[in-house]
Amino acid sequence: MSAVNLSGKAAVVTGAGQGLGRAYAVALAQAGAFVVVNDLDARAAEETAALAGSRAIVVPGDVADRAVAEALVANASEKFGRLDAMVTNAGVLRDAVLWKMTDEDFDLVVRTHLRGTFLCARAAAVRMREQGQGGRIIVVGSPAGQYGNFGQTNYAAAKAGVVGFARTWALELARASITVNAIVPTAWTAMTASIPIYKPLVERVAAGEALPPAVRREHAIGRPEDCAGLVVFLVSDGAAGITGQAIGVGGDRLCLYTHPTETVTELRDGGWDADAIAGVWPARFAEHVQPYGVRLPKLDLG
């Protein structure tokens, strides 16, 4: 049970039928908030609402549908009298390498993550500005969006875009005292269990064994519930001064991501032609070239 008191606040959590979304919704309710639980799967949403208790209601549907996004906000306002937080967790995966990815799989992932986040955040921002009491918008990124990841053209691009949303909306909504942050959660899920490095853990986790310290620390992989505290904190009054950030959480690790910035700068009168760039690159730029791709530390499970 969280010591943070969210009594009187109302939140929407999308994609809350299982996994991380379910953990966020239940944790917010346990902290005292009223919660609108959304998922494409109505039955899964009902199961989450049952876990959250009497403070939760269900509004199922596709968040990339404008009518659904606006219904989430309308229901919070009608049932609870207000909206204080929007958590845009809904997502989908359709992995394939670039040359095998279909138009349909690209469009579905981008539509769900980018359009769905945009529609829900816009509806929430309109309502929060009308209320005039500030609010919280929490969007959900991924390490794939921070670094890139093999086979995830659509997902990595969408998640990078979601973090871009947070930085832009933090600027636009600051005068209304609405904070916007991106969380970058990592947790043990069906997708995580399919990663070859974690194969030795699948049966152990299914049997209820705790994840090893190396997994919780170096890999930042814990249970979905380990990520929920960050959401509760960001909704709380104690996080009123935090906005425009990308914050990672998972297992035993909490981290703050840097924003893209210039690491090396050279000036040249008259500008840069190809020969000038070729001349300066080896000495000034080559050693600062940035790593890319999600990289997992070696894991010795004994």
C-alpha positions as CSV (number, residue, x, y, z in Angstrom):
1,M,0.0,0.0,0.0
2,S,1.4,3.4,-1.0
3,A,1.9,6.1,1.6
4,V,1.1,8.6,-1.2
5,N,-2.5,9.8,-0.8
6,L,-4.3,10.4,-4.1
7,S,-7.8,10.7,-2.5
8,G,-10.1,12.8,-4.6
9,K,-8.1,12.5,-7.8
10,A,-9.3,10.7,-10.9
11,A,-7.2,9.0,-13.5
12,V,-7.5,7.2,-16.8
13,V,-5.3,4.3,-17.6
14,T,-5.4,2.9,-21.2
15,G,-4.4,-0.6,-22.1
16,A,-5.0,-1.6,-18.5
17,G,-6.4,-5.1,-19.1
18,Q,-3.1,-6.8,-18.2
19,G,0.6,-6.4,-17.4
20,L,1.9,-2.9,-16.8
21,G,-1.4,-1.1,-17.4
22,R,-3.2,-3.3,-14.9
23,A,-0.4,-2.7,-12.3
24,Y,-0.8,1.1,-12.9
25,A,-4.5,1.1,-12.5
26,V,-4.5,-1.1,-9.3
27,A,-1.7,1.0,-7.7
28,L,-3.5,4.3,-8.4
29,A,-6.7,2.9,-6.9
30,Q,-4.8,1.6,-3.9
31,A,-3.4,5.1,-3.4
32,G,-6.9,6.5,-3.2
33,A,-7.6,7.6,-6.8
34,F,-10.7,6.9,-8.8
35,V,-9.7,5.1,-12.0
36,V,-11.2,4.7,-15.5
37,V,-9.9,1.3,-16.8
38,N,-9.6,1.0,-20.6
39,D,-8.6,-1.9,-22.7
40,L,-9.6,-3.2,-26.2
41,D,-10.5,-6.4,-24.3
42,A,-13.5,-5.5,-22.2
43,R,-13.3,-8.7,-20.2
44,A,-9.7,-8.1,-19.3
45,A,-10.6,-4.5,-18.3
46,E,-13.4,-5.8,-16.0
47,E,-10.9,-8.1,-14.3
48,T,-8.6,-5.2,-13.7
49,A,-11.4,-3.1,-12.3
50,A,-12.3,-5.9,-10.0
51,L,-8.8,-5.9,-8.6
52,A,-8.8,-2.1,-8.3
53,G,-12.1,-2.2,-6.3
54,S,-15.0,0.1,-6.1
55,R,-12.9,3.1,-7.2
56,A,-12.7,1.8,-10.8
57,I,-15.0,1.9,-13.8
58,V,-14.5,0.3,-17.2
59,V,-14.6,2.1,-20.6
60,P,-13.4,-0.4,-23.2
61,G,-12.4,0.4,-26.8
62,D,-9.7,1.3,-29.2
63,V,-7.8,4.5,-28.1
64,A,-6.9,5.3,-31.7
65,D,-10.6,6.0,-32.2
66,R,-11.4,9.6,-31.3
67,A,-14.8,8.8,-29.9
68,V,-13.2,6.3,-27.4
69,A,-10.5,8.7,-26.3
70,E,-13.0,11.4,-25.7
71,A,-15.4,8.9,-23.9
72,L,-12.6,8.1,-21.4
73,V,-12.3,11.7,-20.4
74,A,-16.1,12.3,-20.4
75,N,-16.7,9.3,-18.1
76,A,-14.0,10.4,-15.6
77,S,-15.7,13.8,-15.5
78,E,-19.2,12.5,-15.3
79,K,-18.6,9.7,-12.8
80,F,-15.9,11.3,-10.6
81,G,-16.4,15.0,-11.3
82,R,-13.0,15.7,-12.6
83,L,-9.9,14.4,-14.4
84,D,-6.4,14.7,-12.8
85,A,-4.3,12.2,-14.7
86,M,-4.1,10.5,-18.1
87,V,-1.8,7.5,-18.4
88,T,-1.5,6.4,-22.1
89,N,-0.3,2.9,-21.7
90,A,-2.2,1.2,-24.6
91,G,0.1,-0.5,-27.1
92,V,0.6,-3.3,-29.5
93,L,3.6,-5.2,-31.1
94,R,4.0,-6.4,-34.6
95,D,7.7,-7.2,-34.9
96,A,9.5,-7.9,-38.2
97,V,12.8,-6.8,-39.8
98,L,12.5,-3.9,-42.2
99,W,12.3,-5.9,-45.4
100,K,9.6,-8.2,-44.1
101,M,7.4,-5.6,-42.3
102,T,4.0,-5.2,-43.9
103,D,2.2,-1.9,-44.4
104,E,-0.6,-3.2,-42.1
105,D,1.8,-4.1,-39.3
106,F,3.6,-0.7,-39.5
107,D,0.3,1.2,-39.6
108,L,-1.3,-0.7,-36.7
109,V,1.6,-0.1,-34.3
110,V,2.0,3.6,-35.2
111,R,-1.7,4.2,-35.1
112,T,-2.1,2.6,-31.6
113,H,0.9,4.2,-30.0
114,L,1.1,7.6,-31.7
115,R,-2.4,8.4,-32.7
116,G,-3.8,6.7,-29.6
117,T,-1.5,8.7,-27.3
118,F,-2.2,11.9,-29.1
119,L,-6.0,11.5,-29.0
120,C,-6.1,10.6,-25.3
121,A,-3.7,13.3,-24.3
122,R,-5.5,16.0,-26.3
123,A,-8.8,15.1,-24.8
124,A,-7.3,15.1,-21.3
125,A,-5.5,18.5,-21.9
126,V,-8.8,20.1,-23.0
127,R,-10.6,18.9,-19.9
128,M,-7.7,19.8,-17.5
129,R,-7.4,23.3,-19.0
130,E,-11.2,23.8,-18.5
131,Q,-10.9,22.7,-14.9
132,G,-8.1,25.2,-14.3
133,Q,-6.5,23.1,-11.6
134,G,-3.6,21.6,-13.5
135,G,-3.1,17.9,-14.1
136,R,-0.8,15.1,-15.1
137,I,-0.3,13.4,-18.5
138,I,2.0,10.4,-18.4
139,V,2.9,8.8,-21.7
140,V,4.7,5.5,-22.0
141,G,8.0,5.1,-23.9
142,S,10.3,2.1,-24.2
143,P,14.0,1.3,-24.4
144,A,13.4,0.5,-28.0
145,G,12.4,4.1,-28.6
146,Q,15.5,5.4,-26.7
147,Y,18.1,3.2,-28.5
148,G,16.4,1.3,-31.4
149,N,15.8,-2.4,-31.4
150,F,16.2,-5.2,-34.0
151,G,13.0,-6.1,-35.6
152,Q,11.0,-3.2,-34.2
153,T,11.0,-0.5,-36.9
154,N,7.4,0.4,-36.1
155,Y,7.5,0.1,-32.4
156,A,10.9,2.0,-31.9
157,A,9.8,4.8,-34.1
158,A,6.4,5.1,-32.3
159,K,8.0,5.0,-28.9
160,A,10.6,7.6,-29.8
161,G,7.7,9.8,-31.0
162,V,5.9,9.4,-27.7
163,V,8.9,10.8,-25.8
164,G,8.9,13.7,-28.3
165,F,5.3,14.3,-27.5
166,A,6.2,14.6,-23.8
167,R,8.8,17.3,-24.4
168,T,6.6,19.3,-26.7
169,W,3.4,19.1,-24.6
170,A,5.4,20.0,-21.4
171,L,6.1,23.3,-23.1
172,E,2.6,23.8,-24.4
173,L,0.8,23.0,-21.1
174,A,3.1,24.5,-18.6
175,R,1.0,27.7,-18.2
176,A,-1.9,25.5,-17.3
177,S,0.1,23.7,-14.6
178,I,-0.2,20.4,-16.5
179,T,2.9,18.3,-16.3
180,V,3.8,15.8,-19.1
181,N,6.3,13.1,-18.6
182,A,7.3,9.9,-20.4
183,I,8.0,6.8,-18.4
184,V,10.2,4.1,-19.8
185,P,9.2,0.9,-18.0
186,T,10.8,-2.6,-18.2
187,A,9.2,-5.6,-16.7
188,W,8.8,-9.4,-16.9
189,T,6.0,-10.0,-19.5
190,A,5.2,-12.5,-22.2
191,M,7.4,-10.5,-24.6
192,T,10.3,-10.5,-22.1
193,A,10.0,-14.2,-21.5
194,S,10.5,-14.8,-25.3
195,I,14.0,-13.1,-25.3
196,P,16.6,-15.9,-25.6
197,I,18.8,-14.7,-22.7
198,Y,15.9,-15.1,-20.3
199,K,14.9,-18.7,-21.4
200,P,16.4,-20.3,-18.3
201,L,14.1,-18.1,-16.1
202,V,10.8,-18.9,-17.7
203,E,10.0,-22.0,-15.7
204,R,11.4,-20.5,-12.5
205,V,9.2,-17.3,-12.8
206,A,6.1,-19.4,-13.7
207,A,6.8,-21.4,-10.5
208,G,6.7,-18.2,-8.5
209,E,10.4,-17.8,-7.9
210,A,11.8,-14.3,-7.5
211,L,13.9,-12.8,-10.3
212,P,17.6,-12.9,-9.5
213,P,19.3,-9.7,-8.3
214,A,21.3,-9.4,-11.5
215,V,18.1,-9.4,-13.6
216,R,16.4,-6.8,-11.3
217,R,19.5,-4.5,-11.3
218,E,21.6,-4.8,-14.4
219,H,18.7,-5.6,-16.7
220,A,16.1,-3.6,-14.8
221,I,13.6,-6.4,-15.1
222,G,11.1,-7.0,-12.3
223,R,7.4,-7.6,-12.0
224,P,4.9,-5.0,-13.6
225,E,4.1,-3.9,-10.0
226,D,7.7,-2.7,-9.6
227,C,6.9,0.0,-12.2
228,A,3.7,1.2,-10.7
229,G,5.2,3.3,-8.0
230,L,6.6,5.8,-10.5
231,V,3.1,6.4,-12.0
232,V,1.6,6.9,-8.5
233,F,4.4,9.4,-7.7
234,L,4.1,11.4,-10.9
235,V,0.3,11.7,-10.3
236,S,1.0,13.0,-6.7
237,D,1.3,16.5,-5.6
238,G,5.0,15.8,-4.8
239,A,5.7,15.6,-8.6
240,A,4.2,19.0,-9.4
241,G,7.6,20.4,-10.5
242,I,8.6,17.5,-12.7
243,T,7.8,17.8,-16.4
244,G,9.2,17.2,-19.9
245,Q,11.3,14.2,-18.6
246,A,11.9,10.6,-19.7
247,I,12.1,8.4,-16.6
248,G,13.1,4.8,-16.6
249,V,11.9,2.2,-14.1
250,G,12.1,-1.5,-13.7
251,G,13.1,-4.1,-11.1
252,D,15.5,-2.4,-8.7
253,R,16.5,0.4,-11.1
254,L,15.2,4.0,-11.4
255,C,16.9,6.2,-14.0
256,L,16.5,9.6,-15.7
257,Y,17.3,9.7,-19.4
258,T,19.2,12.5,-21.0
259,H,17.7,14.4,-23.9
260,P,19.4,14.5,-27.3
261,T,22.1,17.1,-27.2
262,E,25.2,18.1,-29.3
263,T,28.2,16.2,-28.1
264,V,30.8,17.7,-30.4
265,T,30.7,21.0,-32.3
266,E,33.1,22.5,-34.8
267,L,32.8,25.8,-36.6
268,R,34.3,26.6,-40.0
269,D,34.1,29.9,-41.9
270,G,32.1,29.5,-45.1
271,G,30.5,26.2,-44.0
272,W,31.3,22.6,-44.6
273,D,31.9,20.8,-47.9
274,A,32.6,17.0,-48.1
275,D,36.4,17.4,-48.1
276,A,36.3,19.6,-45.0
277,I,34.1,17.1,-43.1
278,A,36.3,14.2,-44.1
279,G,39.3,16.1,-42.8
280,V,37.9,16.9,-39.4
281,W,35.8,13.7,-38.7
282,P,38.6,11.3,-37.7
283,A,40.2,13.6,-35.1
284,R,37.2,15.4,-33.7
285,F,34.1,13.2,-34.2
286,A,34.9,9.6,-34.7
287,E,35.6,8.8,-31.0
288,H,32.2,10.4,-30.0
289,V,30.0,8.4,-32.3
290,Q,27.0,7.1,-30.3
291,P,26.1,3.5,-29.6
292,Y,22.7,2.3,-30.8
293,G,20.4,-0.6,-30.2
294,V,19.2,-2.1,-26.9
295,R,22.1,-4.0,-25.3
296,L,21.6,-6.4,-22.5
297,P,24.5,-7.1,-20.1
298,K,25.7,-10.7,-19.9
299,L,23.7,-12.7,-17.5
300,D,25.3,-15.4,-15.3
301,L,22.5,-17.4,-13.6
302,G,24.8,-20.0,-12.2
